[in-house]
């Protein structure tokens, strides 16, 4: 939920979910809220300039992210689907662009962390829900066109697809395979 400009708190996720539920008719027909994320990395990385160790488990964001995931797992009607994070070395931040190699400092680099497995789980869950007729409508928060095949399958199986783009751009193909588009920002839904 990058629309918040930060990692959302449990309260923000819960409040956002309650606003989206208003688009489900009847409102009390909610089956489940699927929340997709990855637990933070616990790796120790060697910084590219100084050679010192950065323990990701001691960063300021580690504990709040672990707490958010654990809390959401225990909430009513929430199902947390976890992917995994992988680190592929370091990438140069904007602050390092144009600097001579000898002038670079550790803060000019950021770990190159990528999320894996979440998109696949979203697609599989949409397919499963539609094939098993678990729900009549799915409310999807994305702008990612990778989900087009899953959304097509859902609609072919009679499931209504409401797409929440959170005021981000959406490809025309993604629109073609949604029944309703809600473009409001996260705070205005």
Buried (B, 14 or more C-beta within 10 A) or exposed (E): BEBBEEBBBBEBBBBBBEBBBEBBEEEEEBBEBBBBBBBBBEBEBEBBBEEEEBEBEEEEEBEEBBEBBEBBEEBEEBBBBBBEBBEEEBEBEEEBEEEEEEEBEBEBBBBEBEEEBBBEBBBEBBBEBBEEEEBEBBBBBBBEBEBBEBBBBBBEEEBBBBBBBBBEEBEEEBEEBBBEEBBEEBEEB
